[in-house]
Amino acid sequence: MAIIKPFKGVRPPKNIVEKLACLPYDVMNSEEAAIMAKGKPESLLHITRAEIDFPEDADPHDKKVYDKAVENFKLFQEKGFLLQDNESCYYIYAQTRNGKTQYGIVGAAACADYDNGIIKKHELTRTDKEEDRKVLTRKLNANIEPVFFTYRAVPEIDAIISNIVNNKAPEYDFTAEDGFGHHFWIIEDPEINTTLEKLFSKKVPFTYVADGHHRTAAAAGIGAERTKNNPNHTGKEAYNYFMAVHFPDHQLQIIDYNRVIKDLNGLNTGDFVKKIKENFIISKIDTSILKPAKLHDLSMYLDGKWYELTAKNGRYDDNDPIASLDVSVLSKYILEPILNIKDLRTDTRIEFIGGIRGLGFLQEKVDNGEMAVAFALYPVSMQQLMHIADTNNIMPPKVTWFEPKLRSGLIIHKLD
């Protein structure tokens, strides 16, 4: 069963939360981060992307950049930009997109749960990206950004959260520049905190990494390091835990994650379409843009036209958690044999576009000549994600896209 504990969060005062909170470090480059933080000395980007405090050509992985992050973190606390709560508690972090709100519980997940499989993953991680987060965590001695978890909904937990959000004003409540709403409550009642901890330990057998595999792996790695290096280790130290926002599965929806390809591997349009017809039924779409309507239907944009591609029988296996994915069908019958794209992680001819951009963005990339063809995919379901994790399978790269992204800076978890 999952171990998720309350903790003493480090948070900004209400009057600066909108200036301090920012998007996570990995959804922007250095130039974009500098623009976002311009005129905002309180922005957490001065810690998570500290290279913005150096000339434009600064290496984000240079020791002086990490040291600057530490300096800024200390300065933020000295200036009162970040203050630590006096008591351990859970927090509620809600996000609103298109009129729909999802409510997550912020708690400290156990590093041991990652090692023993209670925390389940569905993606591979890269050692270099893990190490980048480890370096920052070691130096800051804190989980500066939360990870995004889900779990199979528990009615009793839902009821507690509903009662709080319906009867208590949020500590933070603002709409970010991207139009997404962010709402935050502190659960100060000790009895409620105790009840929630017991419910997690009795009713939640597993939690699942939805977004943030590298941060999760890095946090668990730091816990293991400190356990090994502490001869007086008891298991109760703060470094045995890391910060995560836990959303019930029934409130989450994965949006599409699409692909654009730079060239047709030397084929003309006619031959390309002819090869696709061997494994798909192709229909021209009359409307300007049409999202795939169901699993195993793909939309393709080519030479100024949208097409519907329906995988023929036998081209997928719905009893296999990986072979049933449309990204697998696309790779097996189009990307690999026709376009010679065999490694999605390294091939520079393919780019991945989150569905938040809209299909018009895919069309624009093809129309302006930057790309040759675009494929829009039906989104993976939460049930598929959890089934893949439960069966210890790993998804292909760039399959799930969650929106809104968790805002960094609403709360921080110290490791001492």
N, C-alpha and C positions, 0 to 999 in steps of 0.2 A: 504494500500500500504506500501511497505517496506521502512523503514528509514535506510539509510546507508550513513554515513558521512565521509568526509576526516578527517584526524587527523595528529598530529605531531609525526611521528614515531621515535622510538629509534633504531638505526641501527649500525652495525659494519663498520669500514673502509674497503675499497676494499681489502687491502693487507692481512687482517686476516679472511675474511668472510668464507673461506673454512675450517679454523681451528675452528672457533667459531660455525658455523652452525652444527646442529646434528639432529638425528631422534627424534621424540616425545617421551616423558617420558614413555608412556605406551606400547611401543613395545619392551621393553628390561627389564631384571632384573638388580639388582645392580651389579652383577659380570660382565655382558656384558657391562654395562655403564662404569665401571672402565676400561675395556679393550679399549673401544672406545675413552675414554678421555686420555689414557696414553700418556704422552709426549705432551699434548695439554693444557697448563694452560689457554688458551683462550676459551676452549670448554664450551658451554652453559650448558653442563651436570653438571658442577660444581655448577650450580644454580638449574636446573630442577631435578637433582638426586644428591643432595649435600651429600648424605650418602657416596659417593665415596671418600670423603675427610676424612673419619673416618676408623677405623679398619673394617675388612670384616663383622663382626657380628653386625654392627650398625643397629639400627631400623630406617628405612626410615621415620617413623612417629614420631620420638622422637623430642622434642622441640629443642634440640641442633642442629638437622639437619636442621630444618626450619630456625633457627637463623643463621646457617652457610650459607644458601642460601641467606639470606638478606645481610650478610657480603660480600659475593662474588659479589652480584649484585651491591652493592655500590662500591666495589673495581674495578669491570669491568668499571664502569663509570669514576672513578678517573683515571684509567690507560688509558682511551681513547679507550677501547675495544668496548664500546657502546656510541654513541653520538646521541643527539636528534636533529631532523630537526627543522628549524626555523619557517616554515610555515606548515599549515595543507594541506594535499594533499592525493589523492588516489595513490595507487601503483599497479603495475602489476606484478604478480608472475606466471611464466610459468614453466611447468615441461615437460620433454621429456622422453618417454619410448618407446623403440622399434621403433624409428623413428617418433613417433606421439607426438605432443606437444599440451598441453591444457593450456589455458590462463585464469587466475583468477584475479579478482579485489580485492585488499586488502582494506577494509574499516571498519569503526566502526559501527557495527550493534546495534540497540537499544534494551536494556534490556526489554523495554515495549513490543516490538514486540514478545518476547518469551512468555510473560504473556498473551498477547491477541490473540495468535494463528497465527500471521503473519509469525513467524518462526515456521515451522512445523517439527515434529519429528516422527521417526518410531521405536524407541527403548525405553525400560524402562531403568531407571538409578538406581544405588544403592546409598543409602544415604552415606555410608562410603566412597565411591570413590568421590562423590561430595564434601564431607567435606574435604578430603585431598587436593583437588584443591582450595577449599575456603580458607583453612588455608594459603597455599602458596600465594594466590592472596592477601589476607589481609595483610600479612607481607611484601610482595614485593611492594604492592600498584601498581600493574601492571598486565596486561594480558601478561604473559611471552611467551605463545605459542598460535598460531592462531587455530581457528576451521575451518573445511572444510564444506563449504556450496555450494549448487547449486540453480539454479533458471531457469525458462523457458526462453530460449534464447530470447534476444531482438535485432533485426537486427541493430538498431541504436547504441547500445552499442558495438556490435561486430565490427561495422565499425570503431568506435573510437579507439578501442584496436588495430585493424589491422593496422590502419594508424600509430599509435605510434610505434609498434614493427617493422614495415617495414621501418621506416624512422629515428629511433633513436637507438643508441647503448645502450645496457642494462648497468645498474649500476653494476650488478653482473652477471657473466656468468661462470658457472663451472660444471664439472661432478663429482658427489660424488663417494665414494668408491664402491657403489653398482651399478654403471654404469648409474644412472639416471641423466639427465641434469636439472639444475636449473638456471633460468634466471629471472632477476628482473629489473623493470623500475620504475622511479619516475615520476609521472605526475605533473609537476611543473606549467603548464599553468593554471592560475586561472579560465579562461573561460571554459576550458575543465572540470575542477573539478566541476564547477557550473552546467554544462550541464549534467554530469554524475549523480550528486545528484538529479537533476530534473527527469532524465530518470528513475532512480530507483523508485522515489516517484510516478511516473505516469504510468509506464509500467510494474513494477514488483509487482504484488499483494501479492506474497508469496515467501519466501525463505525456503530452506529445509536443515536440518542438514544431511549431507552425512556421515561425520565421526567426532566424538568428542562430543557425547551427554553429557558426564559427564562434560567436560570443559564448554559447553554451559550452562548447568543447573547451574553450580557453578558460572559462570560469571553473569548470570541473578540474582542469589541469592544474590551475593555481591551488585549488583545494588539496589536491594530491601532493603537490610540491611542499606545501606548508605542513601538511601532516607528516611527511617524511623528515622534514628538517626541524621539527619541534619535538625534542625528547620528552617534553612534559605534556604532549598532546592528550586531550581528554575526549575530544569529539564534540564538545559544546562550543568551541571557538567559532566566531563569526565567519572565519574563512572556510568553514565546512559548508557554507550556504552561499547562494548567489540569487540575485533579484530576478524575478520573472512575473509577468502579468498573465494570469490564468483565466482564459475565456471558456465558457461552456460551449461545446461543439455546436449546439442547435442555434446559436446566435451568429455563427461565423459563415461567411460565404467566400469561397475562392474565386477570383476572377481570372479571366483567360490570360495566357502568356503565349504570345505569338512569335512567328519567325519571319525574317526577311533574308533573301539570298542575293548575293551580288551578281552572279552570272549563272547561265544555264549549262555550264560545263561544256561549252562548244556546240551545243545543240541550237537549231532554230526553233521557233515557237511551235511549228507544226509537228516536228519530230518529238519535241518535249511532251506535248499534249498526247500524242499517239502512245508514247511509252506509259504515261500515267493511266491511260484507258485500259491497260492490261490488268490493273488491279482496282480501279475506281470507275464508278459510273459518273460521268461528267455532264453537268447541265449548266447552261449559261443563266446567270441570275438577271432577271429583268430589272429589279430595283438597283439603285446605284450602289448600295452596300447592304449586305445581309449577313448577320452573325450566324454561325452554325447553330442549328436548332436542337440538335441532340448528339449524343455520343456516336462516334464513327462517321459524323458528317464534318467535313472541313470546308472552309471557304478559301478560294485562291484568287489573287489579283494578278493579272498578266496582260500586258499589252492593252491597257486601258479598259479591261473588262473583268468583272467578277464572275467566278464560276463556283458552283457547288460540287464538291467531290464526296461521293458516298462510297465508302469502302465495301467492296464485294464480299459476299459470304466466304468465310474461311480465311480472311485476311486479318482476323483478330480472334482472340480467345478470351472471352469474358470470365472464364474460370481461372485465368492466370492474372494476378494483380498487376504485373508489369506489361504483359502482352496486350492487355485490355485497354491500356492508355493510348489515346490518339497520338501522343507524341511518339510512342513506339511504332504505331502504324505508319506515321509519316516518315520516320527514319528508315524503317524496314523496306518500304516500297517506293519511296521517292528520294529522300536525301542520300541514302547510301548507294543504291544501285544506279540511279539516274544522274544525280548531281555529284556523286563521289565525295560526299561529306560524311565521314565515318567517325570522327571524334568531335562531338559538340563542344567539348571543353577547350579545344585548341584551334579548331579550324576558323580562320579569319574571314571566310566567305559568308558566314552566317552571323546574324545579330538577333537578339531576343528583345521583344518589345512588350512591356506590361500592358495589359488590357485597359488600364486607366487612361492610356493615351488615346484610345479609340481607334476604330478601323480606318478612319480618315487619315490618320498618321501613317499607317502602312501604305495606303494608296498614294500619299504624297511622296513617300520615299521611292516608290517605283516610278511615278510620273516624272519626277525630277531627274531620273536616270541614275540615282545613287544605287538603287537596287534593281534587280531584274524581275523578281517574283516575290510575292508575299503569301503567307499561309496564316489564316486565322483558325484557332482551335476552340473546340467546346471546352469549357473549364472543368478541371478535375473537381470531384465532390469531396466533402469532408469525410464521407464514408470510405471513398477510395484511399485517401491519404492515410486514415487510421488503419485500414486493412493492410496497406503496404507496410506500415510501421509494425503492426502486430505480427506480421509474417516474416519480419526481419529482412524485408526487401529494401532496396534503395531505388528511388526514382531517378530517371534520367535527369540531366541538368535542366534548369530553368523551366519548371513545370507549374509551380504554384506561385501565385501573386496575391498577397493580402493587402488590403487597403481599408481604412487609413493605416499608415505606418505609426508605430508608437512614437510619441513625442519624447525626446530625451530631455532630462532636466527637471521633470515634474517631481522625481524622487531618485535618490541615490542610496546605495547600500555600502556602508563602510565595512572593511574586513577586520577591524580591530575592536 
